[in-house]
Amino acid sequence: MKIEDKLIPSVIGALKALYGEDISAEKIQLQKTRKEFKGHLSLVVFPFLRMSKKGPEQTATEIGEYLRSNDPDIEDFSVIKGFLNLIIASSAWINLLNDIHLEHQYGITEPTDKSPLVMIEFSSPNTNKPLHLGHMRNNLLGNALTNIIKANGNKVVKTNIVNDRGIHICKSMLAWKLYGNGETPESSGKKGDHLVGDYYVAFDQHYKAEVKQLMTEKGMTQEEAEAASPLMQEAHHMLVKWEAGDPEVRALWEKMNEWVYAGFDETYRKMGISFDKIYYESNTYLEGKNKVLEGLSKGLFFKKEDGSVWADLTDKGLDQKLLLRKDGTSVYMTQDIGTAEQRFKDYPINKMIYVVGNEQNYHFQVLSILLDKLGFEWGKDLVHFSYGMVELPEGKMKSREGTVVDADDLVAEMINTAKETSQELGKLDGLSPSEADDIVRIVGLGALKYFILKVDARKNMTFNPKESIDFNGNTGPFIQYTYARIRSVLRKAEEMDITLPTELPNDLQLSEKEESLIQMLADFAITVRQAGTDYSPSTIANYIYDLVKEYNQFYHDYSILHEKDEDTRIFRIVLSANIAKVVKLGMGLLGIEVPERM
């Protein structure tokens, strides 16, 4: 039980004894004491002035004196205006550490059969290019969010919707057909997703050259030239043939998609990402068309003279939204409706979370309204986990122009940088080649993941590879190295035949730093709850950094293994072990491994 939870009944008792009135627990405001004042927890006394009929300082003093006399957890107090700053006894902190020590999964609430089912969609790649840095942020946020939602006692299903159809896919297919000369991943030595991505870039290059030629030779405007481009017309024709089930087009589509899926799987494995269920737009867009036509028959949507189907959302303060083009082909909204239909059939969803960039805010505002109109129970309350864009110091990336940073290249660069930096600092000394390789993989990926996840997801960010790999400051490697340092202390304790008790004696006198560390440890459970409520992986990341920073100061200022007093020595080892436990749990929620040695 948290110290705050134990104190609330004591405060209620004090108010009853002093002023003869009962008060509910919700009216008790306890918060961490500000660093410039002495104390651990501060009680706000302003709500009690009505019953005390006295000033804030006198009221706070009376409550403080009562608590010091009647609650053994209160050692002393001070009063600053309307705040009663309570100094918690060392015995209370040790009892709290004992509680944390007994919980292997401290702060984690396991789901039960009766827990709500939350479905989280993330990744959502297109099969015309490899995963890139933008996908990296999406995947890392989605994976961390999944872990955090599950740690809050929910059942979770991780899903991915692969955008495997549409004009962008046909562009890659057409370019390969025209310029590929039968090239395959095997013949080129390239990953399949990279190979297909090359042809997406090739299409754009040829298309731009064609438009320029039409403008020069035919005197067309750019808009006229783009509409007249034979290459773009052929791509649109290929899409129509695909939707009609043309055998030749479908065979090429299946072959190139298989290349891409093999590439995606390899990248996901490197990132430590997996899914419980993968949906494909090619399997759901027809369900979406049927659902839209059903809505049309019920008068929920309307058809224009050209045959296109629309939703009129002007009564919601929005505009009209296209659902089916005049040729009957689908748009993204149609696909999302179809995927929702399929998911609702597959799972008893209580909440649906879409992890998608903030450029799609309007799309999900509309989707929520449409799903609610169509009768999906969770439609109105769907959550769009909207995140900002990620760029490199060099600026924005564009897939069509081939200026994106592939996830595979970025992971390889991070691991290589981790190796170089670790070697320079001597972090790999004495390790076997296989141990060193595993550590640089853990550190490289940890640097990448932590740097992205520590930033508030709603904000745009710049990812700086060199800055992320620093072993000092708010970085993954700094946290990982601290964890490895604690594990080294614990191994040495074992070598010294020091056995850790299941319960520490509570008659030790602790330093302010030790009490502060226990208070921070106890905050992990609150932090996990808060991160789940706010959908905020960065809350976990920055908590872990603050904890590790505080522990490192303690490590430098206090002796642990060589402390002469045996009870104090064992206490500090137990404290260190629980810091390591919480660091591992917290980093695990972010999808980040921590090394046992460095």
N, C-alpha and C positions, 0 to 999 in steps of 0.2 A: 504493500500500500504506500502511495506517495505521502510525503510528510504533510503536504497541503491537505490531503484527504483526512489525515489524522487530526490536523489542527482545527478544521472547520467545526467539528462537534465541540471542541474546547472553547472556541470563540462563542458559539451559540450558548454554551453553559455559562460563560462569563457574563454575557449580556443579560441572561435570565437572572443570575445571582445579583448583579450590580443594579439592574434597572427594572427587573420584574417583568420583562417582555420576552415573548417568543419571536424568533425570526427564522425565516427559511434559509437553507444553505445557499440558494441562488443569490441572496443579498450580501454574502460574504465575498469580498474582493481581496484575494491574496495574489501578490505578484513578486517577482524577484526584486530584491533590494538593489537600487542603483549602485554602481561600483564606487561612487565617491562617498557613499555612506556605509557605516558599519552595520552589518546584519545580513541575513540570508533571505528572509521573506518579509514583505511589507504588507500590513493590513491597512486598507483605506477606511478611515473612521467617520468620514462625513455622513454616510447613511445613518449613523447611530446617534447623531446629535439631537434629533427630535426626541428620542427616548431618554437620553442622558440629561438634556436641558442644560448642557455645559458647553464650553468652548472645545475646539478640536484637540488642543494640546492636553487639556485636563482629562478629556474623555479617553484619549489614547494612553495617557499615563495610568489611569485607573484600570483599563483593560490589561495593559502590560503588567502591572503589579499583580493582578489576579492570576494571569496566565503563568507568570514566573513562580507564584506560590502553589499553583494547583496542577500544572502540567509539567512532568519531568522532562519533556522534550524541549522546554523553553529554558535556556540558561540565563538570558538577560534580554534587555530591550533598550531602545532609544527612541525618542520622539522627535520627528521633524515636521512641524506644522500639523497637518491632518493625516500624517502617516506614522503608523506604529511599526518600527523596524525591529523584527524579532531575530534574536541570535539563537540558533538551534544548537542544542547540546551535542557534543561529539558522539555520545551513545546513540542518539537518534540516527546520525549519519551512518554509523557502523551497522545498526540494525537494517537500514535501508540497503546498504551494500550486501549484507547477508541475503536479503530477499532477491536482489539482482543476481547474486552469485549462484543461487539455486535454480534459476531459470535459464535453461540452455538456449531457448529462443526468446530471450527477453525482448519485450516490445512488439512481438509478432503475435497476431491473433489468427489461429488456424480456422479455415472455413469448415462448416458442418454441412450435413445433408440439407438443413433448412436455410442455409445462407442464400442470399440473393445471387442470381447469376448475372454477371456483367460481361458483355462481349466488347472486346477492344479491337478495332481495325487499325492496322498500321502497315507501313511499307508502300503498298499500292503502286508497284512499278509498272512501267510500260515495257512491252517486249520489243522495243525498237532501239534500246540502248542499255548499257550497263548501269548498275547502281552508282550514284555519284555522291559528292559531299552532302548535297541537300537530302538525299535518301538516308545518308548516315545519321543526320540529326533526327529525322523522322523515326528511323528504326530504333535508335538509342532511347529516344523519348518514349516510344510505344512500349518497348521492352521494360524500361524502368517503371513506367506507369502501371503496367501489368503486375509487376512484382509488388508495388506499393498497394495497389487495390486489393490484391490477394492477401497481403500482410495485414490488412484491415478487416479480415474475416469474410471476404467475398469469394464465391466461386468465380473463376475467370476463364473465358475462352478467347485465345489469341487468334485473330483471323487476318487474312491478307486477301485483298481483291486485286488480281492481276489484270491489268488493262491490255488484253491480248488481241483486240480488234479495233478497227477504225482507220482513218485516213493516214495517221502517222505510221501505223504498222505497214500499210500498203506502200508507203514511200520507200521503206527499207527493202521490202520484197521486190518492188519494181526496179530499184537501183541494182539489186543483186542480179536480177534476171537480165538487165541490160548490160551491166558492166562487170559482173562477177566471174565470168568464165569458169563457172563450176567450183569456185573456191569454197572450201569447208574449214571447220576448225582444225581438222586433222592435217589437211594439206598446207594450211597457213601457220600452224602452231599457235594460233590465237585462241583465247577463251571465246566461247560461242557468243556471249553477250557483247564482247568487244568487237567481234567480227561484224555482227549485225549493226552495231552502233556506227561502225565505219561507213556502212552503206547508207545509213540515215544521213550522215554528213555529206556523202557523195551525192545523194539526191538533191540536197539543198544547194550544193555547188553548181550542179548542172542546171537546176531550175533557175538560179539567179543569172547564170550565163545566158540562158534561153530568153529570159525576160529582158535582159539588157540588149540582146540581139534584136528582139522584136521592137523595142523602143527606138533603136538606132536605124534599122532597115525599113521598118513599116511606119515610123513616126508616131507610134502609139504612146499614150500616157502609161505610167507604171501600172495603174489600176487596170487599164485595158490589156496590157501585155500579160499581167498575171492571170487574168480571166481567159486569155487566148492561149496560154502556154500548153502545148501538146503534152508535155510531161505531166503537168498537174491534172490535165483532163484524163490522161491514161490512168493515173493513180486513182482518181475518183471512179473511173470505169471499173478498175480492179476491185474497189470496195463494193460496188453494186453487184459484181459477179460473185464476190465472197459471200454477200448476204443471200444471194440466190443459190448458194451451195455449189458453185462451179467446181468440178472435181480437180482440175489442174491448179486453180488458184488455192483451193483448200489444201492440196497436197504440199504445195510450196510453203504455205502458211504453217502447217504442222511441222514441217522439216526445220524451218528457221526458228520457230518457237522452241522446239526441243533443244536447239543449240543454246538459246538464251536461258532456258530453265536450268540446264546443267551449269551454266556460268553463275546464275543467281545462287544456286545451292552452295556452290563453293564459297562465294562471298559471304552468305549468311553463316556458314560454318566458321569462317574466320572471325566473324563479329560475335559469335555466340548467340545468334538469333534463331529461333524456331517458331513454328506456328502449329496450332491445334487443328486448324482447318483453312484450306486455301480455296477461294472461289475464283472463277474465271469469268470475265465479262462476256466471253463468247457463249457461256452456258446460262447467263442470267439476263442478257439484254432482251431475249424473246419473252421471258416472264414479265419483264418491265413493260414491253409493248402491250402484252395482254392485260396487264394491270391498268395501263393508261387507257386502253380501249374500253375496259370495264368501267373506269371512271367516266369516260366519255358517254357511255350508254346511260349512266346514272345522272348525267347532267353536271358532274363535278368539273368537267373540262369542256372546251368547245373547239370546233373545227372551222378553219378559215376557208375562203373560196379556193385556194390553191391545194387544199387537202391536208395541210399541216395541222397538228393538234396542239393546243395551247391551254395553259392554266391562267385564269384571270385572278391575280392577287392584289388588285388595286384596293380592295376593301381592307387589306392588311397594310396598306401604305407602301406596297411594292408595285412592280409592273406586271406585264404579261410574260409568262415563261414558256418557251418552246419545249414541247415534250416529244413530238415526232415531226421529222421534216416532211416536206411535200411528197418526197419519193418514198416515204414510209420508213426511212432509216432512223436509227436511234441516236439520241444525244446522251451525254454523261448522266444527266438527271434520270433518263429512262433506265439506264443501267443500274443506277443506285436504288431505284424503286424495285427493280427486279431482284437485285441482291438482297435487299431487305425482306422481300417476300420469301426468298429461299431460306434465309437465315431464320426467319420466324417459324418456318416449317421444321427446321432442323433442331432448334433449341428453344427452351422456354425462357426467353430473354427478359430480364427485369430492367436492365439499363444498357444502352448502346452508346459507346464512346468512339468517335471517329478522330484519329490523329492525322490531321491534314493542315497544311500551311495556311497562313492567314489571308493569302490571296483568294481563298475559297470561302471566306466568311459568308458572303452573300449566298453562295450555292447551298450551304448547310442551313441557313435561315429559311430558304425556300423549301429544301428537302424536308425539314421538320414539319412545315405547314402541310405539304403534300402527303406525307406519311400519315399525319393525323387525319386528314380528309379521307384517306383510303382505309382508315380503321386500324392502324397499327397502334397497339396500346402504349408503346414506348416512344412513339413518333414525336409527340409534343415535347417530351422531356429528353430527347436525345442530346448528347453532349458533343459539341465540336471542340476538341482539344486543339485550339488554334495556336500555332507557333510561328515565330518570325523566321526570316530567311537567314541562311548562313553563307558568308562569303570568305574568301581568302584575302590577305592584305593587298593582293593585286587587283581585287575587284570582283564584279559579277561574272557568272559563268553562263554560257549559252550552249545547249545541246546541239542545235542545228549547225553551229559554227565550229563544233569540236573543241570548245574551250573549257569544257567541264573538267573537274578533277575526279577521276574514277576512284571509287571506294577501294578497289584492289590496290591501286598505285599508292593511295594515301596510307593504307594499312602497312604496306611494304616499307614506305618511307618512314613511318613512325617507328616500326620495329628496328630499322637500320639506325635511325637517330638514337633510339634508346640504347642500342648496342654500343655506338660510338661514345655516347655520354657516360654510360656505365663503366666502360673500360677506362676512360680518362679519369674518373673519380675512384677507380679501384673497387667498384661495387661487385665485380665478378671474380675477384681474386680468390683462388682456392677452389673454384667450382669446376666440375667436369664440363666438357663441351655441351652435353645434352642438358645439364642443369642450367648452364649459361643461356643456351638457346631458349629454354622455357621461360626463364626470368625476363629476358629482353622482350619476349612475346607478351608476357603479362604486363610489363612496365609500358611498352609501346602502346598496346591497346588501352591500358588503364589511363595513360596520359591523354589519349584521344577522347575516350569516353567521358572522363571526368571534366575535361576542359569544356566540352559541349554541354554536359548536364549541369554544371554548376551555375550556368547562366539562366536567368528567368526565361522560361520557354516562350513567353509572349514577346520577348525582345528580339530584334535583329542582332546578329552577332558576327564578329570576324574571328575565324579560327586561325590561330598562329601556331604552326607545328613546333617551332623552336621554343616558344614561350611555354607551351604545354608540357614539355619534357623536363623542365627545371625541377631539381630535387629540393628546392626551397620555395616557400610561398604556397599559395592556394592552388596546388597542382596534385594530380593523381600520384606521381612518383613520390612526392613528399609524404603523402599519407601511407603509401605502400611501404616506404622505407621505415617509417615509424612502426608500422605493424611488424615488419621483419625484425626490427630492433627489440620489440617486446617479446617476440617469440624466442629470440636469442637469450634474453634474460630468463625466460621460463625454462628453456633447455638447460641453462647453467644451474638453475635452482634444482632441477631433477638430478643433475650430476652431483650436486652437493647433498643429495638425499633429503631435500626439504619436501615434506609432505604438506599439501595445502588442506586445511580443515574444511569441513562443510559449513562451519559457523565460526565467526570470529568473536572473541570476547569483546564486550562493548564498554570496557572500562578504560580504553586507551584515550589519551588526549591527542587530538588531531590538529595539524596545522591548518591555516586558512586555505592553503593551496589544496590540501587533501580533501577538505570539506567541499571546496569548490568543484573538484573533479567528480566527487560522488553526486553532487547536485546536478552537474552536467550529464553524468551517466543516466541518472533517473529521467532526465529530459528526453531521452531517446524515444521512449514509449509515446510521449506527447508529440514529439516531432513526426513520428510515423503516422499518428492520427491526423495531424495537421496537413502533412503532405498528401494524404489520401483525400481529405476534405477539399483541399485547394487544387488537387491534380498538379502537384508541384515537386518533381524530382529534385530541383535545385535546393529545396528546403532541407532534404536529406544531405545533399552534397556539402552544403555550407555548414550544417551542424557537425558533420564528421570532421571537417577541416578545423573548426573551432575547438573541438574536443582534442584533436591530435596536437594542435598548437599549444593548448593548455598543458597537455601531458608532457610535451617536450621540455617545457620550462620546468616542470616538476622533476623530470629525469635529470636535468642538468643541475638542479639546486639541491636535490636530496639523494642520499645514498639508499640503494635498494638492497642488493645482495650483501653488501658489506656493512649494513646497519648493525650496530652492536646489540641493541635491544631485540631479543628474539621475537617478541609479540609484534613490535613495530615492523620488523623485517618481514614477517609473514603477512601482516596487513598490507604492506606495500606491494608484495608479490601478488596477493589476491586482487588488489586494486588494479594492478597492471594487467593481470589476466582478463579482468572484466572490461577494461578499456579495449584490449585486443578483440574480445568477443563482440563488442558493440561495433567496433570499426569493421570487422569482417561481415557482420550482419548488415550494416548500413551500406557498405560498398557492394555487397551481394544484391541488395535491393536495386542498386544502380546498374547491375550486370557487370560489375568490375571484380576481377580476381585480385587476391592479395598474396604475395609470395611468403613462404615460410622462412626463407633466408635470403639475404642479399650481401 
